[in-house]
Amino acid sequence: MIANMMYSSDERHKATQSIHRLITRALQEKGMPVDEYFLVKGEKPELADSHVPTITSVRVARKKGIWRYLPHMLSGKIERLLVSRKVDVVVCDGLGVMRTLIPVMRHLERLSLLVVLHSLVKFKAEDLDFLQHYSDRIRLVAVSPSLARDVKAEYPSIREITSAVANSLSPDFQANLLDRGLARSILNLPKSGHLSVVLSRLTEKKDVSLVIQAFAKVVSENRYLVIMGDGPQRPALTRLVADLGMESHVIWLGWVNSASQYLRAFDLFVSASTAEGFGLSVLEAHAAGLPVVCSRLPAHEDALEHHAAFFDVGNIEGCVEHLSSVVNGDVVCDLKTRYEQFSLGYFGLVSELHP
């Protein structure tokens, strides 16, 4: 039995949730039994998948500090769960989930971990000691080749247990996309006009302010920037839009459930992220047939290769140049091949841990 343990059901973790759900699907299609869990209950449990059990609550996690639990508390609860379900391998959503399993690994000698790294994280000295001690029972898998290279360069002691499986989308992703007219109608967007979209959590790392500033230099009567997402930077971004006199050309949608299914409502996808473990959102846009303008990050290049108009990170003029030009988005994205490679990659790693 395999346990696929995601960190949280919160909306801001939707990207990692989607990848872990795809891992579950890939392994189940290979005949492997998989249970899914959330380690922490989200702040809005009504938005969570009620079919996925949650191990602890966000209230308890905040009060206690989830990584400070004594082994007989949270880790004891996890241990009992894994024993009762006869789990052999836990697929961990990052280091946070892995750290809760350290005491469990010491008690359950047959348990192995497959730790999915979604970004370049900071390993503590005790993390590295743990990984080296249990190197025969743990594998780290980065979600892009560039991320794997960065991890290996930063932490040479764990090179041998680190590999990459490039993220993918569901092979039926394109079939679930809504057509342009219906998507615009549901989102209450203009029926006509050119719509550029940013689909992102609004944090400093996403650098949505650069997109707004660049868009202000190319705006025209029937051109709009749609911002789909929310986050701590929204008040500052709202002020920036007002300062630039752009209120009538920027449309705020906030969080949208299953946002990617609406991608065909738009004419252009823009991302100015300053760091990414893998460019999942740009891959979704490309798969939806949109032209993509994005920052030149190794993760974006891994995801799209040459199928995008790249600009240097933080370069407003570079972004402006691409927003001003016509970019073709008619290159077919071969999701079938990408998903097959993804599926075989995770199947191989789990099989290595539990032959």
Residue pairs with C-beta under 8 A, 6 or more apart in sequence:
1 33
1 34
1 35
1 85
1 86
1 87
1 88
2 27
2 32
2 33
2 34
2 35
2 87
2 88
2 89
2 90
2 91
2 350
3 34
3 35
3 36
3 37
3 81
3 82
3 85
3 87
3 89
3 90
3 91
4 20
4 23
4 24
4 27
4 34
4 35
4 36
4 37
4 90
4 91
5 36
5 37
5 38
5 39
5 90
5 91
5 92
5 93
5 97
6 13
6 16
6 17
6 20
6 36
6 37
6 38
6 39
6 52
6 93
6 97
7 13
7 16
7 38
7 39
7 40
7 93
7 94
7 96
7 97
8 38
8 39
8 40
8 41
8 42
8 58
9 17
9 38
9 40
9 41
9 42
9 45
9 47
9 48
9 49
9 52
9 54
10 42
10 43
10 44
10 58
11 42
11 44
11 47
11 255
12 201
12 231
13 42
15 118
15 280
15 281
16 93
16 94
16 116
16 118
18 280
19 116
19 118
19 143
19 167
19 280
20 36
20 91
20 93
20 116
21 36
22 168
22 169
22 170
22 342
23 91
23 116
23 346
24 34
24 36
25 170
26 339
26 342
26 343
26 346
26 347
27 34
27 346
27 347
27 350
28 34
29 343
30 343
30 347
32 347
32 350
35 85
35 87
36 52
37 52
37 53
37 54
37 55
37 81
38 48
38 52
38 53
38 54
38 55
39 54
39 55
39 56
39 66
39 93
39 96
39 97
39 100
40 54
40 55
40 56
40 57
40 58
40 61
40 66
41 48
41 54
41 56
41 57
41 58
42 48
42 58
43 58
45 54
47 257
48 54
55 74
55 77
55 78
55 81
56 66
56 74
56 77
60 66
66 74
66 96
66 100
67 96
67 99
67 100
69 75
69 100
71 103
74 100
75 100
75 101
75 102
75 103
75 104
78 100
78 101
78 104
79 103
79 104
79 107
79 108
81 87
82 90
82 104
82 108
82 111
83 108
87 111
88 110
88 111
88 112
88 353
88 354
89 111
89 112
89 113
89 114
89 350
89 353
89 354
90 97
90 101
90 111
90 112
90 113
90 114
91 114
91 116
91 350
92 98
92 101
92 113
92 114
92 115
92 116
93 116
93 118
94 115
94 116
94 117
94 118
94 121
95 115
95 117
95 121
95 123
95 127
97 115
98 113
98 115
98 127
99 127
101 111
101 113
102 130
104 111
105 111
105 113
105 130
105 134
105 137
111 137
112 137
112 138
112 139
112 353
112 354
113 134
113 137
113 138
113 139
113 353
114 138
114 139
114 141
114 346
114 349
114 350
114 353
115 138
115 139
115 140
115 141
116 141
116 143
117 140
117 141
117 142
117 143
117 147
117 151
117 277
118 143
118 277
118 278
119 147
119 275
119 276
119 277
120 147
120 150
120 151
120 154
120 275
120 277
123 131
123 155
123 158
128 155
128 157
128 158
131 138
131 140
131 157
131 158
131 161
132 157
132 158
135 158
135 160
135 161
137 353
138 161
139 161
139 162
139 163
139 349
139 352
139 353
140 151
140 158
140 161
140 162
140 163
141 162
141 163
141 164
141 165
141 345
141 346
141 349
142 148
142 151
142 162
142 163
142 164
142 165
142 277
143 164
143 165
143 166
143 167
143 277
143 278
144 164
144 166
144 167
144 277
144 278
144 279
144 298
144 299
144 302
144 303
145 164
145 166
145 302
146 298
146 299
146 301
146 302
147 164
147 277
147 278
147 298
147 299
148 162
148 163
148 164
149 298
150 298
151 158
151 162
152 158
152 159
152 162
155 162
163 349
165 341
165 342
165 345
165 346
165 349
166 278
166 302
166 303
166 338
166 341
166 342
166 345
167 278
167 280
167 283
167 303
167 342
168 335
168 338
168 339
168 341
168 342
169 283
169 284
169 287
169 335
169 338
169 339
170 176
170 335
170 339
171 335
171 336
171 339
173 260
173 284
173 287
173 335
174 287
174 288
174 333
174 335
176 261
177 183
177 260
177 261
177 263
177 264
177 288
178 186
178 261
178 262
178 264
178 265
179 264
180 264
180 265
181 191
183 189
183 261
183 262
183 263
183 264
183 265
184 190
184 191
184 195
184 265
185 191
186 262
187 253
187 256
187 262
187 265
189 195
189 224
189 226
189 251
189 265
190 222
190 224
192 222
193 222
193 223
193 224
194 222
194 223
194 224
194 267
194 268
195 224
195 225
195 226
195 251
195 265
195 266
195 267
195 268
196 215
196 223
196 224
196 225
196 226
196 266
196 267
196 268
196 269
196 270
196 323
197 225
197 226
197 227
197 228
197 263
197 265
197 266
197 268
197 269
197 270
198 206
198 208
198 211
198 225
198 226
198 227
198 228
198 229
198 270
198 271
199 228
199 229
199 259
199 260
199 263
199 269
199 281
199 284
199 285
200 206
200 208
200 228
200 229
200 271
200 273
200 281
201 229
201 230
201 231
202 208
202 227
202 229
202 230
202 231
202 232
202 233
202 234
202 237
203 231
203 232
203 233
204 233
204 274
205 273
205 274
205 275
206 231
206 233
206 271
206 272
206 273
206 274
207 272
207 273
207 274
207 295
207 313
207 314
208 227
208 233
208 237
208 272
209 233
209 236
209 237
209 240
210 272
210 314
210 316
210 319
211 225
211 270
211 271
211 272
211 319
212 225
212 237
212 240
212 241
212 244
212 246
212 250
213 240
213 244
213 316
214 272
214 316
214 319
214 320
214 323
215 225
215 246
215 249
215 250
215 270
215 323
216 244
216 246
217 320
217 323
218 320
218 323
218 324
219 225
219 246
219 249
223 249
224 249
224 250
224 251
225 246
225 249
225 250
225 251
226 250
226 251
226 253
226 266
227 237
227 250
227 251
227 252
227 253
228 253
228 254
228 256
228 259
228 262
229 253
229 254
229 255
229 259
230 254
230 255
234 252
238 252
241 247
241 250
256 262
260 281
260 284
260 288
263 269
263 284
263 285
263 288
263 290
264 288
264 289
264 290
266 290
267 290
267 291
268 290
268 291
268 292
268 293
268 323
268 327
268 329
269 281
269 282
269 285
269 286
269 290
269 291
269 292
269 293
269 294
270 292
270 293
270 294
270 319
270 323
271 279
271 281
271 282
271 292
271 293
271 294
271 295
271 300
272 294
272 295
272 313
272 319
273 279
273 294
273 295
273 297
273 300
274 295
274 297
274 313
274 314
275 297
276 297
276 299
276 300
277 299
278 299
278 302
278 303
279 294
279 297
279 299
279 300
279 302
279 303
279 304
280 303
282 292
282 294
282 300
282 303
282 304
282 308
283 303
283 304
283 333
285 292
286 292
286 303
286 304
286 307
286 308
286 329
286 331
286 333
287 333
287 335
289 329
289 330
290 329
291 308
291 309
291 327
291 328
291 329
292 304
292 307
292 308
292 309
292 327
292 329
293 308
293 309
293 311
293 319
293 322
293 323
293 327
294 300
294 304
294 308
294 309
294 310
294 311
295 310
295 311
295 312
295 313
295 314
296 310
296 311
296 312
296 313
297 313
300 308
300 310
301 310
307 331
307 333
309 322
309 325
309 327
311 318
311 319
311 321
311 322
312 318
